[in-house]
Amino acid sequence: MTESLATYDASTVGQKISTIREQKVILDADLAAIYGVETKALNRAVKRNIHRFPADFIFQLTKEEDDALRCQIGTSKGKGGRRYLPYAFTEHGAIMAATVLNSPRAVQTSVFIVRAFVRMRAVLMDTRELARKLAALEREVKSRLDTHDAAIVDNLSRIMDLIDPPSRPEPPEPPRKLIGFGVKESRAKYTTKATATKPKRKSAR
């Protein structure tokens, strides 16, 4: 059963995109639902025009990939499931599928497919740029670890300053004036009184 065209936009289509073999792809069942056809009808159209679908447009999942994807999205095979492993369409493959189906709905919804993949690429680019910066910082830290431990402390300090900038120090308070009169006490000088020496008496002869 297919959903109405109004239920799809770039955001909802983006939820159908998965990462398999380091590529952003959409499975045949999801693509067929978006294009308003049955999954087997989509795959038949692809097989009739297989020359338009090189390996970077479409590939079939292995059993391990299918099981891993089911665990990831939390779906079960259920009763009367598919007899074959699903196909995954890359961005170019999804657009090519719209052309071979040759239906007005497929042409219309292919716009949402393009926008969804473009959005996913933008997110991926931002993530890769962040990962690149973190990897560069990690290499710098590791290169200095054995040579200069002080540099490590400096790097960590810079990171913490970026995350939590230090607050500006408050200006020192002016010295407070003492209330009342201050008496400066002079130091007492202590002297010892010299004792007078008595003259010696001359002895009488």
Summary of the structure (lengths in Angstrom):
residues: 205
radius of gyration: 42.2
end to end distance: 156.3
largest distance: 161.2
contacts: 418
relative contact order: 0.11
helix: 53%
strand: 7%
